[in-house]
Amino acid sequence: MPDARVSFECPICRTAITRRLEALPPDQSVCLEDRKSAVPEGFFGMNSADYSSTPGRVLVNLRDLIGTKRHADSRRLNGCCGLDGLDGANLVCVNGHEVGTEKSDCWMAQAAVLLDNVIWVNE
């Protein structure tokens, strides 16, 4: 069986923003339970309207992020116990380019929602 792992990169500077990941198996859905990871570590899933208002985007486990940091604009970093992601992209690559939205607050399933223009790298 061919290696079906991918990683994701910043669309501007091509910095890696995730580890190598496998697609969530077709028989496994994204977790919607508060305070739990939306996708298991080592996997990525596709966002559905059930998870957030932007279906079709890639979801990754927060522990699988690399080469990212929080946005410099503090107005994008709202939440009570984590980041709620309701104020726009709040994750940038190490060079400061927007790459996604961390959703890590206590009242939601937790994940990074990558922007549409991130680059998929088949490995």
WOUR-V237720 format. One record per residue. RES is the residue in one letter. PHI is phi in radians with two decimals (none if undefined). OMEGA is omega in whole degrees, 0 to 359 (none if undefined). D_LAST is the distance of its C-alpha to the last C-alpha in whole Angstrom. Layout:
RES_PHI_OMEGA_D_LAST + RES_PHI_OMEGA_D_LAST
This chain:
M_none_181_13 + P_-1.19_179_10 + D_-1.21_184_7 + A_-1.79_181_7 + R_-1.46_178_6 + V_-2.34_169_6 + S_-2.27_183_7 + F_-2.19_183_10 + E_-2.24_174_12 + C_-1.07_181_16 + P_-1.26_184_17 + I_-1.72_185_20 + C_-1.88_178_19 + R_1.14_174_15 + T_-1.24_177_15 + A_-1.11_179_13 + I_-2.08_175_14 + T_-2.43_169_12 + R_-1.28_174_11 + R_-1.24_186_8 + L_-2.28_174_9 + E_-1.85_176_10 + A_-1.19_175_13 + L_-1.03_180_16 + P_-1.00_183_18 + P_-1.03_181_20 + D_-1.55_180_23 + Q_-2.06_180_23 + S_-1.74_177_24 + V_-1.15_179_23 + C_-1.29_180_26 + L_-1.96_183_29 + E_-1.34_178_31 + D_-0.95_176_32 + R_1.22_177_31 + K_-1.83_177_28 + S_-1.24_179_24 + A_-1.17_176_24 + V_-2.31_180_20 + P_-1.17_177_20 + E_-1.02_180_18 + G_1.60_182_14 + F_-2.25_169_14 + F_-2.22_178_14 + G_-2.30_177_17 + M_-1.82_181_19 + N_-1.19_175_22 + S_-1.98_178_25 + A_-1.08_177_29 + D_-1.18_183_30 + Y_-1.48_177_28 + S_-2.69_186_28 + S_-1.41_180_30 + T_-2.12_182_27 + P_-1.16_176_25 + G_1.61_178_22 + R_-1.58_180_20 + V_-1.36_174_17 + L_-1.93_176_18 + V_-2.29_175_17 + N_-1.16_181_19 + L_-1.03_180_21 + R_-1.27_180_20 + D_-1.61_177_16 + L_-1.32_172_17 + I_-2.41_175_16 + G_1.08_179_18 + T_-2.21_174_20 + K_-2.65_180_24 + R_-1.33_181_27 + H_-1.03_178_28 + A_-1.26_180_31 + D_-1.41_184_33 + S_-1.10_177_35 + R_-1.19_179_36 + R_-1.66_187_33 + L_-1.95_182_33 + N_-1.43_178_35 + G_2.70_180_35 + C_-1.76_182_38 + C_-1.97_181_35 + G_-2.90_178_32 + L_-1.71_180_31 + D_-1.57_176_32 + G_1.25_184_30 + L_-1.53_185_32 + D_-2.03_178_33 + G_1.75_181_30 + A_-0.99_181_27 + N_-2.16_176_27 + L_-2.02_176_24 + V_-2.25_174_23 + C_-1.30_182_20 + V_-1.08_178_22 + N_-1.67_174_23 + G_1.60_179_25 + H_-1.55_181_23 + E_-1.12_181_23 + V_-2.28_182_20 + G_3.06_182_21 + T_-2.27_174_24 + E_-1.41_175_25 + K_-2.09_186_27 + S_-2.35_181_28 + D_-1.33_187_32 + C_-1.26_185_34 + W_-1.77_182_35 + M_-2.63_168_31 + A_-1.23_191_28 + Q_-1.80_180_26 + A_-2.95_167_22 + A_-1.80_177_21 + V_-1.75_183_21 + L_-1.36_178_19 + L_-1.19_182_20 + D_-1.01_187_20 + N_-1.59_176_19 + V_-1.10_184_16 + I_-1.68_176_13 + W_-1.51_178_10 + V_-2.06_177_6 + N_-1.34_183_4 + E_-2.14_none_0
